[in-house]
Amino acid sequence: MSVMKRYVLRLFISLKYITANVVDRNNGRIVVTASTIEHSVKGSLKCGRSCNAKAASVVGEVLAMRLKVEGLDQGQGQGIHVNVNNEVEKKGFKNRTKVWAIVNALKNNGVKLILDDNDENSSRPS
């Protein structure tokens, strides 16, 4: 019997911006989002021309707060699924610290994450 992955974390990382979305797979809608594009987040950062792991961590913290406001920090009991290895492969190995910064910020703020990796430590920064 397979586990239904209702809520999934999706990341978009460019040279200038970081965006994190939690998607409800039942209806394909974004339920919560946070990004360095937002004026309130951008104002608190000193990214300059590129966003770093500190900016990714802030995005993760903002996403965690918004999940708590929506009552989804536990993913309605099922947790929020994230495949870190898949996200690192899509974003490129050089962005792995940003991916892990978002994941760790969510965990540190009490969000129930379910890591769907086969080998959890293969892309973890040392």
Secondary structure as UniProt FT lines:
FT   STRAND          7..13
FT   STRAND          18..24
FT   TURN            25..28
FT   STRAND          29..35
FT   TURN            36..37
FT   HELIX           39..43
FT   TURN            48..49
FT   HELIX           53..70
FT   TURN            73..78
FT   STRAND          80..82
FT   HELIX           84..91
FT   HELIX           93..95
FT   HELIX           96..108
FT   TURN            109..110
FT   STRAND          113..115
FT   TURN            120..121
//
